[in-house]
Structure formats: C-alpha cells, structure tokens
C-alpha cells in the first residue's frame, strides 16, 4: 500500500549550515532495502566525514555545486550529476561558494 510522508513529519537534523532530512528508512517503509536522505548545504559549509560502511551509496545533485571528498580524491558535483560510492568508502560533502542540495541513496539502509 502506498504511503505519503508529509514534509512536517520527516525527521530533520541541522548543524553548522547543513540540513539533513530523512526521506525514507527502514522504520518508515518497513524494509531495510533502501535509505534516502536529502542534504542541503549552505554556501561555505561541509558535512562531517562519513565513516566507511558495507552499504553502497549514490549521490544525485538536485541543485547547486560543490565537491565530494572520497579518501584523498575530490569529485566535482553540479546539478543533475551522479556520484557512485562503493562499499567501504567514507565521504564528505562541501559547498565552498554556493548552496548544494543532494539526495543520498544507500542500499541496504543503515541503522
């Protein structure tokens, strides 16, 4: 059965210019198959370094521009680009000069 989640019911974490909204996770949809977050970074902000996990992730850039750091490498991000992150890799995002909005999909879902 389809489920609608209203924006005011979605969990949001805010810290240092970064807002992370959980759009889907195991508790919300009853399956650990997939987790989706929307991450919005204000210009000049960055996320905390993410720890490597057994999950694979892909990032879809909704709007803006910035970079993803995976290990020692930096990958440019711009609107509508996609970055695949393999299991075992940690990463973090930065928006040095403009806002950046990204969807992060993780399979399987985390805790």
C-alpha positions as CSV (number, residue, x, y, z in Angstrom):
1,X,0.0,0.0,0.0
2,X,1.4,3.4,-0.9
3,X,2.4,5.8,1.9
4,X,2.6,9.6,1.8
5,X,5.0,11.3,4.2
6,X,4.3,15.0,4.7
7,X,7.2,17.4,5.0
8,X,6.4,18.3,8.6
9,X,6.6,14.7,9.6
10,X,10.1,14.0,8.2
11,X,13.0,14.0,10.6
12,X,15.5,16.8,10.0
13,X,18.9,17.3,11.6
14,X,20.6,20.7,11.4
15,X,24.2,21.5,12.2
16,X,26.7,24.1,11.1
17,X,24.9,25.1,7.8
18,X,23.9,21.6,6.9
19,X,20.3,20.3,7.0
20,X,19.8,16.5,6.6
21,X,16.2,15.2,6.1
22,X,15.4,11.5,6.2
23,X,13.1,10.8,3.3
24,X,12.9,7.0,3.7
25,X,14.5,4.5,6.0
26,X,13.7,1.0,7.4
27,X,11.4,2.3,10.2
28,X,9.4,4.5,7.8
29,X,8.8,1.9,5.0
30,X,9.2,-1.4,6.8
31,X,12.2,-2.5,4.8
32,X,16.0,-2.2,5.2
33,X,16.4,-2.3,1.4
34,X,17.0,1.4,0.9
35,X,17.6,4.6,2.8
36,X,17.3,8.1,1.3
37,X,18.3,11.5,2.7
38,X,18.1,15.0,1.3
39,X,21.2,17.0,2.4
40,X,21.2,20.8,1.9
41,X,24.5,22.7,2.5
42,X,24.7,26.4,2.8
43,X,27.5,28.1,0.9
44,X,30.7,27.8,2.8
45,X,29.6,24.7,4.8
46,X,30.6,21.0,4.7
47,X,29.3,17.7,6.2
48,X,31.1,15.7,8.8
49,X,33.3,13.0,7.3
50,X,31.2,9.8,6.9
51,X,32.6,6.6,8.1
52,X,33.1,3.7,5.6
53,X,30.2,1.3,5.6
54,X,29.3,-2.0,3.9
55,X,26.5,-0.2,2.0
56,X,26.8,1.2,-1.5
57,X,25.6,4.8,-2.0
58,X,24.9,7.1,-4.8
59,X,24.5,10.8,-4.7
60,X,22.3,12.8,-7.0
61,X,22.8,16.5,-7.1
62,X,19.4,18.3,-7.1
63,X,20.8,21.8,-7.3
64,X,23.9,23.9,-6.8
65,X,27.6,22.9,-7.0
66,X,30.3,21.6,-4.7
67,X,32.6,18.7,-4.1
68,X,32.6,15.2,-2.6
69,X,35.7,14.0,-0.9
70,X,36.3,10.3,-1.0
71,X,39.6,9.4,0.6
72,X,42.2,11.7,-0.8
73,X,40.2,12.4,-4.0
74,X,37.9,15.3,-4.7
75,X,35.0,14.9,-7.1
76,X,33.2,18.0,-8.6
77,X,29.4,18.0,-8.1
78,X,27.0,20.0,-10.2
79,X,23.2,20.0,-10.8
80,X,22.0,16.6,-12.1
81,X,25.3,14.8,-11.7
82,X,25.5,11.4,-10.0
83,X,28.4,10.0,-7.9
84,X,28.5,6.3,-7.0
85,X,30.3,5.5,-3.8
86,X,31.4,1.9,-3.3
87,X,31.0,0.0,-0.1
88,X,34.0,0.5,2.2
89,X,34.4,4.2,1.2
90,X,33.7,7.1,3.5
91,X,33.0,10.5,2.1
92,X,32.0,14.1,3.0
93,X,30.5,16.9,1.0
94,X,31.5,20.6,0.8
95,X,29.8,23.6,-0.7
96,X,32.6,26.2,-0.9
97,X,30.9,29.0,-2.9
98,X,27.2,28.2,-3.3
99,X,24.4,26.1,-1.9
100,X,24.3,22.4,-2.6
101,X,21.4,20.1,-2.4
102,X,22.0,16.3,-2.8
103,X,19.9,13.1,-2.5
104,X,21.9,10.3,-0.9
105,X,20.6,6.8,-1.5
106,X,22.1,4.0,0.5
107,X,21.5,0.2,0.0
108,X,20.9,-1.5,2.2
109,X,19.6,1.0,4.7
110,X,21.7,1.9,7.8
111,X,20.7,1.9,11.4
